[in-house]
Amino acid sequence: MAVLLRGTSAAASTAGPSSALLATTFRRSRGCLLPRAAPQRRLYVARASAQPLEVCAKESITIPGRLGDCPFTQRVLLTIEEKHLPYDLKLVDLANKPDWLFEINPEGKVPIVKLEEKWIGDSDVITQALEEKYPEPPLATPPEKASVGSKIFSTFIGFLKSKDPSDGTEEALLNELTSFDSYLKDNGPFINGGIISAADLSLGPKLYHMEITLGHYKNWSVPDSLSYVKTYMKSIFSMDSFVKTQALTEDVIAGWRPKVMG
């Protein structure tokens, strides 16, 4: 699977979000279709040659022309990758938002994706819309499992920003991770059992940020006693789609430094 990264131009950075002017383009390249290709394989080959999805995302604050670090954007890109969809990625300088961004999204936020001639914002809404339009391979998480691990990110942020070691923020994070570890022990290896689902694509980038930033700012890591969580993280971080999207993204610490120091 080859990935083509097109160069950027100054004009593209201020132009509207048409396919011809997208600043940075990442596309999948497929080989020729074999006569007896499986139905699913034929589906993926057909998608690769289809009109790419238009995706607007944050540009790096440290390296112009590079994808900005954002777990919510990565969730969207992971979903697109796992669905084997071609996409064009337009990078937006959020410190100098172009007028066209407000025309397609009055809130001026990213990520946003153009689906069936309509721009959609919010990673929850985007990933649900992608699941409905492209149900294969299925990534839907059963409703009763969708919230598993959902409190880890907020407790991680609380601990990261805390300056008082006795304020209970570390304990709160450990409690959430311990609960998740117990869940994986009984129901894993992933949130929906043996298959990757939307919940994993949402939680995975957040755990990656947790590991990197807490290791850097707090010299902290997930305890070895939480072996199921550690195995889960290793599995998610080694996924082809995760490795690919992370390789396109600015360094996590560079992206988080303004937030932590602000």
Backbone hydrogen bonds, N-H to C=O, Kabsch-Sander energy under -0.5 kcal/mol:
donor,donor_aa,acceptor,acceptor_aa,energy
2,A,29,S,-0.7
4,L,27,R,-1.2
5,L,3,V,-0.6
6,R,4,L,-0.7
6,R,25,T,-1.2
13,S,9,S,-1.1
14,T,11,A,-1.2
15,A,11,A,-0.9
18,S,16,G,-1.2
21,L,18,S,-1.3
22,L,19,S,-1.0
24,T,89,L,-1.6
26,F,87,Y,-0.9
27,R,4,L,-0.8
29,S,2,A,-1.0
37,A,34,L,-1.7
42,R,38,A,-2.5
43,L,39,P,-2.0
44,Y,40,Q,-2.1
45,V,41,R,-2.4
46,A,42,R,-2.3
47,R,43,L,-2.1
48,A,44,Y,-2.1
49,S,45,V,-1.0
50,A,47,R,-1.6
53,L,86,P,-2.4
54,E,114,K,-0.7
55,V,53,L,-0.6
55,V,88,D,-2.8
56,C,112,I,-2.8
57,A,90,K,-2.6
59,E,92,V,-2.8
60,S,66,R,-3.4
66,R,63,I,-1.7
67,L,248,L,-1.3
68,G,58,K,-3.3
70,C,68,G,-0.6
74,Q,70,C,-2.4
75,R,71,P,-1.7
76,V,72,F,-1.5
77,L,73,T,-2.6
78,L,74,Q,-2.9
79,T,75,R,-2.0
80,I,76,V,-2.2
81,E,77,L,-2.7
82,E,78,L,-2.8
83,K,79,T,-1.6
84,H,81,E,-1.5
85,L,80,I,-2.2
87,Y,26,F,-1.0
88,D,53,L,-3.5
89,L,24,T,-1.3
90,K,55,V,-3.6
90,K,88,D,-0.6
91,L,89,L,-0.6
92,V,57,A,-2.9
94,L,92,V,-1.0
96,N,93,D,-1.4
101,L,98,P,-1.0
102,F,98,P,-0.8
102,F,99,D,-0.6
103,E,99,D,-1.1
104,I,100,W,-1.5
105,N,101,L,-1.9
108,G,105,N,-2.8
112,I,56,C,-1.7
113,V,120,I,-2.4
114,K,54,E,-2.5
115,L,113,V,-0.7
115,L,118,K,-3.2
118,K,115,L,-1.0
120,I,113,V,-2.9
122,D,111,P,-0.8
126,I,122,D,-2.8
127,T,123,S,-2.4
128,Q,124,D,-1.7
129,A,125,V,-2.4
130,L,126,I,-2.3
131,E,127,T,-1.9
132,E,128,Q,-2.1
133,K,129,A,-2.2
134,Y,130,L,-2.8
145,K,142,P,-2.4
146,A,142,P,-1.1
148,V,145,K,-1.7
150,S,147,S,-2.2
152,I,149,G,-1.3
155,T,151,K,-1.8
156,F,152,I,-2.3
157,I,153,F,-2.3
158,G,154,S,-2.0
159,F,155,T,-2.1
160,L,156,F,-2.8
161,K,157,I,-2.2
162,S,158,G,-0.8
167,D,164,D,-1.8
172,A,168,G,-2.1
173,L,169,T,-1.8
174,L,170,E,-2.5
175,N,171,E,-2.4
176,E,172,A,-1.8
177,L,173,L,-2.5
178,T,174,L,-2.5
179,S,175,N,-2.2
180,F,176,E,-2.1
181,D,177,L,-2.4
182,S,178,T,-2.2
183,Y,179,S,-1.9
184,L,180,F,-2.6
185,K,181,D,-2.1
186,D,182,S,-1.6
187,N,183,Y,-2.5
188,G,184,L,-2.5
190,F,193,G,-2.9
192,N,195,I,-0.6
193,G,190,F,-1.7
195,I,192,N,-0.6
198,A,139,L,-3.9
200,D,197,S,-0.8
201,L,197,S,-1.6
202,S,198,A,-1.3
203,L,199,A,-2.4
204,G,200,D,-2.9
206,K,202,S,-0.7
207,L,203,L,-2.3
208,Y,204,G,-2.1
209,H,205,P,-2.1
210,M,206,K,-2.2
211,E,207,L,-2.6
212,I,208,Y,-2.3
213,T,209,H,-2.7
214,L,210,M,-2.1
215,G,211,E,-1.3
216,H,212,I,-1.8
217,Y,213,T,-3.2
218,K,214,L,-1.8
219,N,214,L,-0.5
220,W,214,L,-1.8
226,L,223,P,-1.8
227,S,225,S,-1.4
230,K,226,L,-2.0
231,T,227,S,-2.3
232,Y,228,Y,-2.1
233,M,229,V,-2.7
234,K,230,K,-2.2
235,S,231,T,-2.2
236,I,232,Y,-2.5
237,F,233,M,-2.8
238,S,234,K,-1.1
239,M,236,I,-1.4
243,V,239,M,-2.7
244,K,240,D,-2.4
245,T,241,S,-2.3
246,Q,242,F,-2.4
247,A,243,V,-1.7
248,L,244,K,-0.9
249,T,246,Q,-1.0
250,E,67,L,-2.5
255,G,251,D,-2.2
256,W,252,V,-2.0
257,R,253,I,-2.1
259,K,256,W,-0.6
260,V,256,W,-2.4
261,M,257,R,-2.7
262,G,258,P,-1.3
